[in-house]
């Protein structure tokens, strides 16, 4: 009976998890294409003496993404044998891209032209040793800049 | 208050330094949200309740940093950094820190 519950849980979570992931990736790709004009740079010093910049301000965003039961189960076995845990790689990738997108959306809503000195920080929200499935919090922040007149 | 995470404010020059300012928050969600998050985490996908929690904590920490900078008489905080750590399940600390400075517009050379 217990094995049956476990298997049905795994099957259900496999379906919900992969459907959510697929939808999320479609959403991310569409928004990334729409926001491709807002550039994201990881350096910032080069801009500090620029006189062409009219306005600058901090933009930041975070996103918390959970792994479903099926992924956690897969990862458990991966941990025994070693190697890439691709189930978690996609979760972290989605988190990072989503956080960057939200930051870009904030910047473009305020008519910024680019984001400089982008930093990304990832934190596991469950302290080590807790029994819960991992939840990951990704924070992206940077300085949005607005040029005087970009023609 | 101008905030940047680079070492200056583009188009302005730093005329005074006030030292490091910081703000932190430790926030938790109520148990209803925790339960909902547990369900979400089981099936996969974004956990909006926790995203909101992290957003609110970051804003609160930033606000505290800004008010301590304002108390010093600064008008900008440069090189702002965020650090997040998980305290227990469902509670997180967000720490914002930076350098409080006074900036002025660069006068164009005549």
gemmi code that builds the backbone of each chain (N, CA, C; Angstrom):
import gemmi

chains = {
    "A": [
        ("UNK", (0.833, -1.214, 0.000), (0.000, 0.000, 0.000), (0.870, 1.268, 0.000)),
        ("UNK", (1.878, 1.228, 0.856), (2.755, 2.403, 0.950), (3.516, 2.645, -0.351)),
        ("UNK", (3.929, 1.551, -0.974), (4.648, 1.666, -2.255), (3.726, 2.274, -3.306)),
        ("UNK", (2.448, 1.875, -3.240), (1.463, 2.376, -4.204), (1.308, 3.887, -4.060)),
        ("UNK", (1.227, 4.356, -2.799), (1.095, 5.797, -2.542), (2.322, 6.529, -3.067)),
        ("UNK", (3.472, 5.957, -2.784), (4.734, 6.582, -3.223), (4.770, 6.704, -4.738)),
        ("UNK", (4.413, 5.608, -5.414), (4.461, 5.614, -6.878), (3.459, 6.608, -7.449)),
        ("UNK", (2.230, 6.624, -6.885), (1.245, 7.562, -7.421), (1.669, 9.007, -7.168)),
        ("UNK", (2.280, 9.264, -6.009), (2.804, 10.607, -5.718), (3.846, 11.001, -6.752)),
        ("UNK", (4.741, 10.063, -7.042), (5.819, 10.341, -7.996), (5.256, 10.634, -9.379)),
        ("UNK", (4.262, 9.828, -9.794), (3.679, 10.018, -11.124), (2.977, 11.373, -11.204)),
        ("UNK", (2.174, 11.685, -10.173), (1.451, 12.966, -10.168), (2.442, 14.129, -10.201)),
        ("UNK", (3.464, 14.053, -9.345), (4.431, 15.157, -9.262), (5.263, 15.274, -10.513)),
        ("UNK", (5.513, 14.141, -11.163), (6.243, 14.197, -12.424), (5.445, 15.022, -13.427)),
        ("UNK", (4.115, 14.739, -13.496), (3.277, 15.456, -14.456), (3.130, 16.924, -14.102)),
        ("UNK", (2.773, 17.207, -12.841), (2.582, 18.621, -12.463), (3.898, 19.376, -12.628)),
        ("UNK", (4.981, 18.781, -12.144), (6.283, 19.451, -12.202), (6.706, 19.759, -13.611)),
        ("UNK", (6.570, 18.767, -14.511), (7.060, 19.006, -15.873), (6.134, 19.953, -16.637)),
        ("UNK", (4.827, 19.921, -16.335), (3.922, 20.863, -17.013), (4.237, 22.287, -16.575)),
        ("UNK", (4.410, 22.463, -15.256), (4.721, 23.800, -14.743), (6.032, 24.297, -15.337)),
        ("UNK", (7.021, 23.391, -15.389), (8.330, 23.785, -15.910), (8.259, 24.187, -17.385)),
        ("UNK", (7.487, 23.413, -18.156), (7.365, 23.696, -19.588), (6.705, 25.059, -19.807)),
        ("UNK", (5.623, 25.299, -19.063), (4.910, 26.575, -19.185), (5.807, 27.731, -18.782)),
        ("UNK", (6.551, 27.506, -17.704), (7.426, 28.556, -17.202), (8.501, 28.902, -18.226)),
        ("UNK", (9.076, 27.863, -18.859), (10.106, 28.111, -19.865), (9.551, 28.878, -21.063)),
        ("UNK", (8.326, 28.535, -21.473), (7.697, 29.246, -22.600), (7.515, 30.711, -22.250)),
        ("UNK", (7.019, 30.939, -21.019), (6.801, 32.285, -20.518), (8.103, 33.076, -20.470)),
        ("UNK", (9.151, 32.430, -19.933), (10.458, 33.084, -19.809), (10.990, 33.471, -21.184)),
        ("UNK", (10.890, 32.547, -22.141), (11.445, 32.809, -23.471), (10.733, 33.969, -24.157)),
        ("UNK", (9.403, 34.021, -23.994), (8.636, 35.108, -24.617), (9.028, 36.449, -24.011)),
        ("UNK", (9.155, 36.475, -22.675), (9.484, 37.743, -22.017), (10.928, 38.159, -22.299)),
        ("UNK", (11.814, 37.167, -22.403), (13.214, 37.495, -22.697), (13.329, 38.143, -24.071)),
        ("UNK", (12.532, 37.622, -25.027), (12.553, 38.192, -26.367), (12.019, 39.616, -26.346)),
        ("UNK", (10.970, 39.852, -25.550), (10.363, 41.184, -25.489), (11.287, 42.196, -24.821)),
        ("UNK", (12.120, 41.723, -23.889), (12.967, 42.642, -23.114), (14.415, 42.658, -23.588)),
        ("UNK", (14.657, 42.095, -24.774), (16.045, 41.959, -25.208), (16.740, 43.306, -25.418)),
        ("UNK", (15.953, 44.397, -25.503), (16.560, 45.723, -25.709), (17.172, 46.271, -24.427)),
        ("UNK", (16.657, 45.864, -23.281), (17.229, 46.310, -22.015), (18.428, 45.430, -21.718)),
        ("UNK", (19.625, 46.017, -21.859), (20.834, 45.221, -21.689), (21.166, 45.050, -20.217)),
        ("UNK", (21.790, 43.931, -19.946), (22.189, 43.621, -18.584), (23.703, 43.441, -18.582)),
        ("UNK", (24.433, 44.283, -17.843), (25.890, 44.163, -17.809), (26.341, 43.749, -16.416)),
        ("UNK", (27.448, 43.039, -16.367), (27.934, 42.625, -15.053), (29.078, 43.513, -14.570)),
        ("UNK", (29.433, 44.518, -15.319), (30.460, 45.456, -14.864), (29.845, 46.831, -14.703)),
        ("UNK", (30.497, 47.698, -13.956), (29.872, 48.988, -13.699), (30.825, 50.157, -13.629)),
        ("UNK", (32.096, 49.866, -13.345), (33.067, 50.941, -13.117), (33.193, 51.863, -14.324)),
        ("UNK", (33.099, 51.251, -15.517), (33.282, 52.015, -16.748), (32.252, 53.131, -16.888)),
        ("UNK", (31.123, 52.989, -16.194), (30.048, 53.965, -16.348), (30.107, 55.074, -15.306)),
        ("UNK", (30.971, 54.912, -14.298), (30.883, 55.813, -13.156), (31.240, 57.259, -13.503)),
        ("UNK", (32.040, 57.456, -14.548), (32.426, 58.833, -14.887), (31.669, 59.352, -16.113)),
        ("UNK", (30.747, 58.558, -16.590), (30.003, 58.957, -17.783), (29.105, 60.158, -17.491)),
        ("UNK", (29.157, 61.127, -18.377), (28.312, 62.310, -18.194), (27.047, 62.218, -19.036)),
        ("UNK", (26.959, 61.124, -19.802), (25.776, 60.963, -20.653), (24.599, 60.397, -19.874)),
        ("UNK", (24.879, 59.922, -18.660), (23.817, 59.287, -17.894), (23.047, 60.326, -17.086)),
        ("UNK", (21.732, 60.296, -17.279), (20.873, 61.295, -16.656), (20.437, 60.846, -15.274)),
        ("UNK", (20.173, 59.569, -15.164), (19.523, 59.079, -13.964), (20.001, 57.661, -13.669)),
        ("UNK", (20.200, 57.337, -12.407), (20.550, 55.959, -12.070), (19.921, 55.580, -10.741)),
        ("UNK", (19.510, 54.360, -10.648), (18.865, 53.891, -9.418), (18.979, 52.380, -9.329)),
        ("UNK", (18.777, 51.888, -8.107), (18.903, 50.449, -7.861), (17.613, 49.733, -8.246)),
        ("UNK", (17.743, 48.622, -8.942), (16.575, 47.765, -9.181), (16.905, 46.375, -8.635)),
        ("UNK", (15.916, 45.733, -8.042), (16.178, 44.410, -7.474), (14.909, 43.576, -7.515)),
        ("UNK", (15.096, 42.280, -7.552), (13.932, 41.399, -7.550), (14.348, 40.051, -6.995)),
        ("UNK", (13.391, 39.332, -6.472), (13.714, 37.975, -6.055), (12.597, 37.027, -6.433)),
        ("UNK", (12.949, 35.767, -6.488), (11.969, 34.743, -6.826), (12.315, 33.486, -6.028)),
        ("UNK", (11.278, 32.844, -5.512), (11.476, 31.601, -4.773), (10.848, 30.474, -5.572)),
        ("UNK", (11.644, 29.477, -5.904), (11.139, 28.357, -6.696), (11.370, 27.058, -5.933)),
        ("UNK", (10.391, 26.208, -5.962), (10.511, 24.932, -5.265), (10.744, 23.795, -6.242)),
        ("UNK", (11.339, 22.723, -5.741), (11.491, 21.514, -6.549), (10.323, 20.596, -6.191)),
        ("UNK", (9.760, 19.945, -7.174), (8.659, 19.043, -6.844), (9.192, 17.733, -6.255)),
        ("UNK", (8.262, 16.925, -5.798), (8.607, 15.688, -5.104), (9.392, 14.736, -5.994)),
        ("UNK", (9.017, 14.708, -7.278), (9.681, 13.812, -8.217), (11.158, 14.196, -8.395)),
        ("UNK", (11.394, 15.489, -8.544), (12.768, 15.979, -8.707), (13.603, 15.672, -7.470)),
        ("UNK", (12.993, 15.882, -6.319), (13.701, 15.622, -5.059), (14.067, 14.145, -4.953)),
        ("UNK", (13.166, 13.307, -5.426), (13.379, 11.859, -5.409), (14.536, 11.473, -6.331)),
        ("UNK", (14.511, 12.055, -7.547), (15.578, 11.807, -8.529), (16.925, 12.241, -7.966)),
        ("UNK", (16.916, 13.421, -7.353), (18.147, 14.001, -6.836), (18.727, 13.136, -5.721)),
        ("UNK", (17.835, 12.534, -4.958), (18.285, 11.668, -3.868), (19.126, 10.511, -4.428)),
        ("UNK", (18.661, 9.928, -5.534), (19.400, 8.813, -6.133), (20.679, 9.281, -6.807)),
        ("UNK", (20.602, 10.470, -7.418), (21.783, 11.047, -8.047), (22.895, 11.247, -7.019)),
        ("UNK", (22.462, 11.641, -5.831), (23.425, 11.888, -4.760), (24.201, 10.639, -4.384)),
        ("UNK", (23.581, 9.496, -4.573), (24.248, 8.238, -4.231), (25.331, 7.905, -5.240)),
        ("UNK", (25.035, 8.182, -6.527), (25.967, 7.768, -7.579), (26.863, 8.891, -8.075)),
        ("UNK", (26.500, 10.116, -7.773), (27.293, 11.258, -8.247), (26.909, 11.670, -9.643)),
        ("UNK", (27.398, 12.819, -10.074), (27.103, 13.303, -11.425), (26.182, 14.505, -11.408)),
        ("UNK", (25.825, 14.971, -12.618), (24.954, 16.143, -12.733), (23.554, 15.838, -12.247)),
        ("UNK", (23.003, 16.726, -11.428), (21.593, 16.593, -11.058), (20.819, 17.518, -11.980)),
        ("UNK", (20.488, 17.018, -13.174), (19.865, 17.904, -14.163), (18.476, 18.360, -13.709)),
        ("UNK", (17.828, 17.599, -12.846), (16.520, 17.983, -12.334), (16.612, 19.301, -11.566)),
        ("UNK", (17.706, 19.493, -10.829), (17.884, 20.734, -10.078), (18.455, 21.850, -10.939)),
        ("UNK", (19.248, 21.466, -11.938), (19.839, 22.483, -12.815), (18.756, 23.333, -13.470)),
        ("UNK", (17.679, 22.670, -13.924), (16.631, 23.440, -14.601), (15.892, 24.341, -13.616)),
        ("UNK", (15.748, 23.902, -12.367), (15.075, 24.734, -11.358), (15.883, 26.008, -11.105)),
        ("UNK", (17.190, 25.842, -10.937), (18.047, 27.000, -10.677), (18.119, 27.923, -11.884)),
        ("UNK", (18.149, 27.323, -13.070), (18.182, 28.109, -14.300), (16.922, 28.956, -14.432)),
        ("UNK", (15.767, 28.335, -14.141), (14.501, 29.074, -14.207), (14.483, 30.210, -13.202)),
        ("UNK", (14.953, 29.925, -12.007), (14.984, 30.938, -10.951), (15.818, 32.135, -11.357)),
        ("UNK", (16.995, 31.860, -11.898), (17.893, 32.944, -12.269), (17.333, 33.768, -13.412)),
        ("UNK", (16.809, 33.074, -14.411), (16.269, 33.814, -15.553), (15.040, 34.624, -15.167)),
        ("UNK", (14.214, 34.053, -14.311), (13.013, 34.759, -13.853), (13.391, 36.002, -13.051)),
        ("UNK", (14.371, 35.871, -12.167), (14.797, 37.013, -11.339), (15.349, 38.127, -12.221)),
        ("UNK", (16.165, 37.755, -13.217), (16.722, 38.764, -14.122), (15.607, 39.452, -14.908)),
        ("UNK", (14.625, 38.643, -15.352), (13.513, 39.210, -16.113), (12.724, 40.216, -15.291)),
        ("UNK", (12.454, 39.868, -14.034), (11.684, 40.780, -13.186), (12.433, 42.078, -12.948)),
        ("UNK", (13.753, 41.944, -12.793), (14.572, 43.139, -12.603), (14.523, 44.003, -13.867)),
        ("UNK", (14.628, 43.352, -15.034), (14.567, 44.078, -16.306), (13.211, 44.752, -16.493)),
        ("UNK", (12.151, 44.058, -16.063), (10.806, 44.624, -16.194), (10.668, 45.894, -15.358)),
        ("UNK", (11.229, 45.843, -14.142), (11.211, 47.042, -13.282), (11.944, 48.182, -13.959)),
        ("UNK", (13.113, 47.870, -14.524), (13.932, 48.897, -15.153), (13.239, 49.470, -16.379)),
        ("UNK", (12.665, 48.603, -17.208), (12.054, 49.111, -18.440), (10.748, 49.846, -18.147)),
        ("UNK", (10.081, 49.514, -17.029), (8.883, 50.255, -16.645), (9.237, 51.696, -16.290)),
        ("UNK", (10.471, 51.897, -15.802), (10.909, 53.257, -15.471), (11.747, 53.853, -16.594)),
        ("UNK", (11.664, 53.263, -17.779), (12.303, 53.780, -18.990), (13.839, 53.761, -18.931)),
        ("UNK", (14.407, 52.832, -18.197), (15.864, 52.733, -18.149), (16.365, 52.091, -19.433)),
        ("UNK", (17.601, 52.421, -19.809), (18.156, 51.859, -21.039), (18.970, 50.590, -20.794)),
        ("UNK", (19.578, 50.510, -19.627), (20.416, 49.342, -19.351), (20.527, 49.127, -17.852)),
        ("UNK", (20.995, 47.964, -17.480), (21.274, 47.672, -16.078), (22.750, 47.325, -15.987)),
        ("UNK", (23.469, 48.012, -15.103), (24.900, 47.740, -14.986), (25.198, 47.109, -13.632)),
        ("UNK", (26.333, 46.456, -13.561), (26.806, 45.810, -12.329), (25.758, 44.850, -11.741)),
        ("UNK", (25.235, 44.000, -12.585), (24.220, 43.050, -12.137), (24.836, 41.996, -11.222)),
        ("UNK", (24.203, 41.777, -10.112), (24.657, 40.727, -9.197), (23.525, 39.723, -9.011)),
        ("UNK", (23.893, 38.471, -8.919), (22.895, 37.432, -8.680), (23.312, 36.648, -7.447)),
        ("UNK", (22.339, 36.440, -6.577), (22.633, 35.732, -5.341), (21.634, 34.595, -5.178)),
        ("UNK", (22.126, 33.433, -4.844), (21.253, 32.273, -4.683), (21.344, 31.763, -3.251)),
        ("UNK", (20.206, 31.547, -2.650), (20.197, 31.047, -1.274), (19.216, 29.886, -1.181)),
        ("UNK", (19.648, 28.807, -0.573), (18.723, 27.719, -0.275), (17.930, 28.115, 0.952)),
        ("UNK", (16.616, 28.103, 0.843), (15.811, 28.608, 1.963), (15.655, 27.605, 3.095)),
        ("UNK", (16.092, 26.382, 2.886), (15.984, 25.414, 3.969), (17.345, 25.222, 4.600)),
        ("UNK", (17.426, 25.408, 5.886), (18.707, 25.198, 6.541), (19.163, 23.757, 6.363)),
        ("UNK", (20.445, 23.581, 6.402), (21.023, 22.266, 6.168), (20.434, 21.215, 7.111)),
        ("UNK", (20.123, 20.079, 6.579), (19.646, 18.994, 7.416), (18.142, 18.946, 7.574)),
        ("UNK", (17.420, 19.985, 7.049), (15.969, 19.930, 7.182), (15.413, 18.929, 6.175)),
        ("UNK", (14.269, 18.359, 6.520), (13.732, 17.249, 5.727), (12.949, 17.716, 4.500)),
        ("UNK", (12.741, 19.033, 4.375), (11.890, 19.520, 3.288), (12.597, 19.456, 1.938)),
        ("UNK", (11.817, 19.501, 0.863), (12.419, 19.574, -0.462), (13.047, 20.935, -0.610)),
        ("UNK", (14.148, 21.017, -1.306), (14.825, 22.297, -1.407), (13.969, 23.379, -2.076)),
        ("UNK", (14.031, 24.562, -1.504), (13.431, 25.752, -2.122), (14.588, 26.696, -2.347)),
        ("UNK", (14.610, 27.311, -3.502), (15.734, 28.185, -3.780), (15.249, 29.612, -3.990)),
        ("UNK", (15.947, 30.553, -3.386), (15.596, 31.960, -3.542), (16.698, 32.634, -4.340)),
        ("UNK", (16.351, 33.209, -5.480), (17.336, 33.902, -6.303), (17.044, 35.394, -6.258)),
        ("UNK", (18.043, 36.181, -5.921), (17.899, 37.627, -5.896), (18.803, 38.220, -6.971)),
        ("UNK", (18.252, 39.090, -7.788), (19.056, 39.783, -8.794), (18.945, 41.269, -8.535)),
        ("UNK", (20.071, 41.968, -8.574), (20.009, 43.419, -8.419), (21.103, 44.092, -9.218)),
        ("UNK", (20.861, 45.339, -9.535), (21.827, 46.082, -10.319), (21.431, 47.542, -10.372)),
        ("UNK", (22.267, 48.339, -11.023), (21.978, 49.763, -11.155), (21.395, 50.012, -12.534)),
        ("UNK", (20.168, 50.510, -12.567), (19.546, 50.848, -13.847), (19.989, 52.242, -14.240)),
        ("UNK", (20.336, 52.423, -15.504), (20.771, 53.744, -15.956), (19.914, 54.244, -17.105)),
        ("UNK", (19.773, 55.560, -17.126), (18.987, 56.221, -18.157), (19.905, 57.216, -18.847)),
        ("UNK", (20.034, 57.118, -20.144), (20.884, 58.058, -20.876), (20.150, 59.358, -21.138)),
        ("UNK", (20.902, 60.404, -21.368), (20.309, 61.718, -21.638), (19.321, 61.670, -22.799)),
        ("UNK", (19.828, 61.429, -23.991), (18.940, 61.141, -25.113), (19.660, 60.224, -26.082)),
        ("UNK", (19.076, 59.097, -26.242), (19.716, 58.059, -27.019), (19.105, 58.058, -28.415)),
        ("UNK", (19.824, 58.615, -29.359), (19.290, 58.634, -30.725), (20.208, 57.877, -31.663)),
    ],
    "B": [
        ("UNK", (16.739, 59.924, -2.052), (17.949, 59.133, -1.805), (18.294, 58.332, -3.060)),
        ("UNK", (19.534, 58.493, -3.540), (19.962, 57.753, -4.723), (20.671, 56.483, -4.254)),
        ("UNK", (20.293, 55.367, -4.826), (20.969, 54.108, -4.495), (21.615, 53.559, -5.758)),
        ("UNK", (22.860, 53.144, -5.670), (23.478, 52.441, -6.790), (24.307, 51.296, -6.231)),
        ("UNK", (24.624, 50.321, -7.062), (25.547, 49.293, -6.579), (26.890, 49.365, -7.297)),
        ("UNK", (27.197, 50.537, -7.861), (28.564, 50.768, -8.345), (29.223, 51.769, -7.396)),
        ("UNK", (30.482, 52.073, -7.650), (31.213, 52.840, -6.638), (30.937, 54.336, -6.646)),
        ("UNK", (30.089, 54.797, -7.540), (29.746, 56.214, -7.548), (28.353, 56.358, -8.127)),
        ("UNK", (27.910, 57.586, -8.286), (26.654, 57.838, -8.971), (27.013, 58.474, -10.309)),
        ("UNK", (26.682, 57.817, -11.433), (27.063, 58.365, -12.731), (26.531, 59.787, -12.917)),
        ("UNK", (27.392, 60.651, -13.421), (26.985, 62.021, -13.670), (27.067, 62.924, -12.446)),
        ("UNK", (27.448, 62.360, -11.311), (27.564, 63.163, -10.092), (28.910, 62.883, -9.452)),
        ("UNK", (29.359, 63.813, -8.600), (30.618, 63.536, -7.927), (30.412, 63.465, -6.412)),
        ("UNK", (31.196, 62.609, -5.805), (31.061, 62.393, -4.363), (31.813, 63.498, -3.638)),
        ("UNK", (31.125, 64.192, -2.733), (31.792, 65.277, -2.011), (31.974, 64.966, -0.524)),
        ("UNK", (31.344, 63.911, -0.040), (31.530, 63.580, 1.372), (31.210, 62.138, 1.648)),
        ("UNK", (31.993, 61.512, 2.531), (31.748, 60.118, 2.892), (31.257, 60.042, 4.329)),
        ("UNK", (30.324, 59.181, 4.590), (29.787, 59.048, 5.940), (29.996, 57.650, 6.513)),
        ("UNK", (30.594, 56.765, 5.763), (30.839, 55.411, 6.259), (29.719, 54.449, 5.925)),
        ("UNK", (29.842, 53.270, 6.485), (28.927, 52.184, 6.133), (27.567, 52.347, 6.810)),
        ("UNK", (26.537, 52.087, 6.056), (25.189, 52.031, 6.630), (24.592, 50.677, 6.284)),
        ("UNK", (23.734, 50.188, 7.148), (23.143, 48.883, 6.863), (21.751, 48.803, 7.458)),
        ("UNK", (21.020, 47.846, 6.964), (19.685, 47.595, 7.492), (19.405, 46.119, 7.342)),
        ("UNK", (18.743, 45.535, 8.324), (18.433, 44.112, 8.186), (17.030, 43.819, 8.676)),
        ("UNK", (16.474, 42.749, 8.170), (15.165, 42.294, 8.633), (15.190, 40.786, 8.742)),
        ("UNK", (14.481, 40.280, 9.692), (14.202, 38.852, 9.757), (12.695, 38.736, 9.735)),
        ("UNK", (12.194, 38.093, 8.730), (10.744, 38.010, 8.570), (10.314, 36.567, 8.433)),
        ("UNK", (9.103, 36.299, 8.868), (8.537, 34.959, 8.704), (7.141, 35.092, 8.139)),
        ("UNK", (6.664, 34.030, 7.517), (5.275, 34.025, 7.040), (4.415, 33.336, 8.084)),
        ("UNK", (3.113, 33.591, 8.027), (2.238, 32.884, 8.965), (2.052, 31.444, 8.522)),
        ("UNK", (1.559, 30.633, 9.430), (1.549, 29.182, 9.209), (0.683, 28.770, 8.022)),
        ("UNK", (-0.381, 29.527, 7.755), (-1.243, 29.216, 6.609), (-0.462, 29.263, 5.312)),
        ("UNK", (0.352, 30.304, 5.205), (1.178, 30.458, 4.014), (2.224, 29.362, 3.931)),
        ("UNK", (2.770, 28.989, 5.077), (3.768, 27.925, 5.114), (3.182, 26.616, 4.604)),
        ("UNK", (1.940, 26.347, 5.012), (1.275, 25.116, 4.571), (1.069, 25.144, 3.066)),
        ("UNK", (0.604, 26.296, 2.584), (0.361, 26.455, 1.152), (1.661, 26.296, 0.362)),
        ("UNK", (2.732, 26.861, 0.937), (4.041, 26.763, 0.296), (4.497, 25.311, 0.238)),
        ("UNK", (4.191, 24.559, 1.298), (4.539, 23.145, 1.332), (3.858, 22.382, 0.209)),
        ("UNK", (2.578, 22.710, -0.014), (1.812, 22.058, -1.087), (2.413, 22.417, -2.442)),
        ("UNK", (2.690, 23.728, -2.627), (3.294, 24.206, -3.878), (4.634, 23.517, -4.130)),
        ("UNK", (5.391, 23.380, -3.068), (6.726, 22.806, -3.183), (6.647, 21.326, -3.567)),
        ("UNK", (5.562, 20.684, -3.159), (5.367, 19.271, -3.476), (5.116, 19.076, -4.967)),
        ("UNK", (4.300, 19.976, -5.552), (3.932, 19.822, -6.962), (4.851, 20.569, -7.917)),
        ("UNK", (5.669, 21.441, -7.394), (6.609, 22.179, -8.247), (6.132, 23.565, -8.602)),
        ("UNK", (7.058, 24.390, -9.070), (6.709, 25.735, -9.503), (7.113, 26.805, -8.516)),
        ("UNK", (6.805, 28.054, -8.884), (7.179, 29.178, -8.028), (6.314, 29.213, -6.771)),
        ("UNK", (6.931, 29.567, -5.658), (6.190, 29.683, -4.405), (5.965, 31.166, -4.152)),
        ("UNK", (4.812, 31.677, -4.624), (4.565, 33.125, -4.608), (4.588, 33.700, -3.194)),
        ("UNK", (4.086, 32.922, -2.238), (4.045, 33.401, -0.858), (5.426, 33.755, -0.345)),
        ("UNK", (6.404, 32.923, -0.679), (7.768, 33.176, -0.228), (8.443, 34.263, -1.058)),
        ("UNK", (8.081, 34.330, -2.344), (8.634, 35.404, -3.175), (8.236, 36.754, -2.594)),
        ("UNK", (6.940, 36.835, -2.215), (6.423, 38.065, -1.624), (7.157, 38.384, -0.325)),
        ("UNK", (7.373, 37.350, 0.465), (8.090, 37.511, 1.738), (9.488, 38.078, 1.504)),
        ("UNK", (10.198, 37.529, 0.521), (11.555, 37.987, 0.249), (11.562, 39.414, -0.292)),
        ("UNK", (10.555, 39.720, -1.141), (10.455, 41.077, -1.685), (10.221, 42.093, -0.572)),
        ("UNK", (9.284, 41.748, 0.312), (8.969, 42.649, 1.426), (10.177, 42.830, 2.332)),
        ("UNK", (10.878, 41.735, 2.627), (12.044, 41.831, 3.511), (13.118, 42.701, 2.892)),
        ("UNK", (13.315, 42.548, 1.580), (14.354, 43.333, 0.926), (14.015, 44.814, 0.960)),
        ("UNK", (12.729, 45.122, 0.723), (12.303, 46.523, 0.757), (12.479, 47.104, 2.154)),
        ("UNK", (12.102, 46.325, 3.150), (12.201, 46.774, 4.545), (13.670, 47.028, 4.923)),
        ("UNK", (14.548, 46.094, 4.562), (15.972, 46.241, 4.873), (16.543, 47.470, 4.177)),
        ("UNK", (16.150, 47.663, 2.909), (16.624, 48.825, 2.151), (16.147, 50.116, 2.813)),
        ("UNK", (14.884, 50.104, 3.249), (14.301, 51.288, 3.889), (15.061, 51.639, 5.163)),
        ("UNK", (15.409, 50.617, 5.942), (16.154, 50.849, 7.183), (17.536, 51.405, 6.892)),
        ("UNK", (18.148, 50.891, 5.827), (19.468, 51.395, 5.437), (19.352, 52.859, 5.016)),
        ("UNK", (18.304, 53.163, 4.238), (18.095, 54.535, 3.759), (17.873, 55.482, 4.934)),
        ("UNK", (17.079, 55.050, 5.923), (16.798, 55.982, 7.012), (18.039, 56.243, 7.861)),
        ("UNK", (18.915, 55.221, 7.998), (20.132, 55.512, 8.761), (21.081, 56.394, 7.967)),
        ("UNK", (21.044, 56.277, 6.632), (21.866, 57.165, 5.802), (21.338, 58.592, 5.866)),
        ("UNK", (20.016, 58.715, 5.856), (19.401, 60.046, 5.914), (19.702, 60.719, 7.243)),
        ("UNK", (19.745, 59.930, 8.319), (20.045, 60.482, 9.641), (21.463, 61.046, 9.702)),
        ("UNK", (22.359, 60.500, 8.868), (23.732, 60.996, 8.828), (23.863, 62.234, 7.961)),
        ("UNK", (22.845, 62.515, 7.176), (22.901, 63.675, 6.287), (23.372, 63.339, 4.885)),
        ("UNK", (23.360, 62.046, 4.549), (23.787, 61.642, 3.206), (22.632, 61.803, 2.227)),
        ("UNK", (22.965, 61.929, 0.940), (21.887, 61.953, -0.052), (21.999, 60.812, -1.063)),
        ("UNK", (22.944, 59.913, -0.826), (23.054, 58.736, -1.694), (23.728, 57.604, -0.937)),
        ("UNK", (23.412, 56.385, -1.325), (24.127, 55.221, -0.800), (24.705, 54.496, -2.001)),
        ("UNK", (26.027, 54.341, -2.017), (26.657, 53.678, -3.161), (27.168, 52.306, -2.757)),
        ("UNK", (27.453, 51.492, -3.769), (27.945, 50.126, -3.570), (27.045, 49.305, -2.643)),
        ("UNK", (25.775, 49.348, -2.916), (24.810, 48.603, -2.097), (24.916, 47.113, -2.390)),
        ("UNK", (24.927, 46.319, -1.355), (24.948, 44.861, -1.502), (23.806, 44.264, -0.681)),
        ("UNK", (23.328, 43.135, -1.139), (22.322, 42.393, -0.371), (22.895, 41.044, 0.015)),
        ("UNK", (22.564, 40.607, 1.213), (22.948, 39.263, 1.636), (21.724, 38.618, 2.274)),
        ("UNK", (21.435, 37.416, 1.852), (20.253, 36.709, 2.356), (20.702, 35.439, 3.048)),
        ("UNK", (20.102, 35.139, 4.177), (20.391, 33.843, 4.780), (19.117, 33.255, 5.377)),
        ("UNK", (19.029, 31.955, 5.322), (17.864, 31.259, 5.863), (18.113, 31.006, 7.342)),
        ("UNK", (17.185, 31.437, 8.171), (17.338, 31.240, 9.611), (16.709, 29.902, 10.001)),
        ("UNK", (15.411, 29.774, 9.756), (14.738, 28.486, 9.888), (13.838, 28.343, 8.670)),
        ("UNK", (13.152, 27.243, 8.549), (12.233, 27.081, 7.427), (11.117, 28.113, 7.553)),
        ("UNK", (10.920, 28.890, 6.494), (9.857, 29.884, 6.510), (10.255, 31.220, 7.095)),
        ("UNK", (11.521, 31.397, 7.433), (11.985, 32.705, 7.904), (13.354, 32.980, 7.305)),
        ("UNK", (13.563, 34.222, 6.892), (14.841, 34.545, 6.272), (15.295, 35.920, 6.701)),
        ("UNK", (16.597, 36.095, 6.719), (17.155, 37.396, 7.027), (17.654, 38.024, 5.740)),
        ("UNK", (17.310, 39.282, 5.537), (17.875, 40.028, 4.422), (18.662, 41.183, 5.005)),
        ("UNK", (19.897, 41.320, 4.570), (20.788, 42.347, 5.072), (21.201, 43.218, 3.898)),
        ("UNK", (20.972, 44.501, 4.009), (21.376, 45.435, 2.949), (22.442, 46.347, 3.515)),
        ("UNK", (23.537, 46.534, 2.790), (24.566, 47.438, 3.286), (25.213, 48.207, 2.151)),
        ("UNK", (25.733, 49.360, 2.490), (26.359, 50.201, 1.479), (27.112, 51.331, 2.142)),
        ("UNK", (27.631, 52.241, 1.342), (28.373, 53.380, 1.868), (27.547, 54.647, 1.661)),
        ("UNK", (27.308, 55.354, 2.741), (26.539, 56.593, 2.652), (27.462, 57.712, 2.195)),
        ("UNK", (27.047, 58.438, 1.185), (27.860, 59.537, 0.663), (26.974, 60.745, 0.367)),
        ("UNK", (27.644, 61.884, 0.181), (26.927, 63.064, -0.315), (27.414, 63.325, -1.735)),
        ("UNK", (26.490, 63.440, -2.662), (26.887, 63.676, -4.055), (26.362, 65.019, -4.531)),
        ("UNK", (27.068, 65.571, -5.497), (26.657, 66.837, -6.116), (26.755, 66.692, -7.616)),
        ("UNK", (25.986, 67.483, -8.333), (26.075, 67.472, -9.795), (27.443, 67.976, -10.235)),
        ("UNK", (27.975, 67.359, -11.282), (29.232, 67.856, -11.846), (28.913, 69.116, -12.648)),
        ("UNK", (29.587, 70.215, -12.286), (29.341, 71.463, -13.023), (30.053, 71.386, -14.382)),
        ("UNK", (29.354, 71.649, -15.454), (30.025, 71.624, -16.767), (31.086, 72.710, -16.855)),
        ("UNK", (32.236, 72.334, -17.465), (33.343, 73.287, -17.577), (32.990, 74.402, -18.550)),
        ("UNK", (33.259, 75.643, -18.144), (32.923, 76.767, -19.031), (34.155, 77.172, -19.843)),
    ],
}
model = gemmi.Model(1)
for chain_id, residues in chains.items():
    chain = gemmi.Chain(chain_id)
    for i, (resn, *xyz) in enumerate(residues, 1):
        res = gemmi.Residue()
        res.name, res.seqid = resn, gemmi.SeqId(i, " ")
        for name, pos in zip(("N", "CA", "C"), xyz):
            atom = gemmi.Atom()
            atom.name, atom.element = name, gemmi.Element(name[0])
            atom.pos, atom.b_iso = gemmi.Position(*pos), 0.0
            res.add_atom(atom)
        chain.add_residue(res)
    model.add_chain(chain)
structure = gemmi.Structure()
structure.add_model(model)
structure.setup_entities()
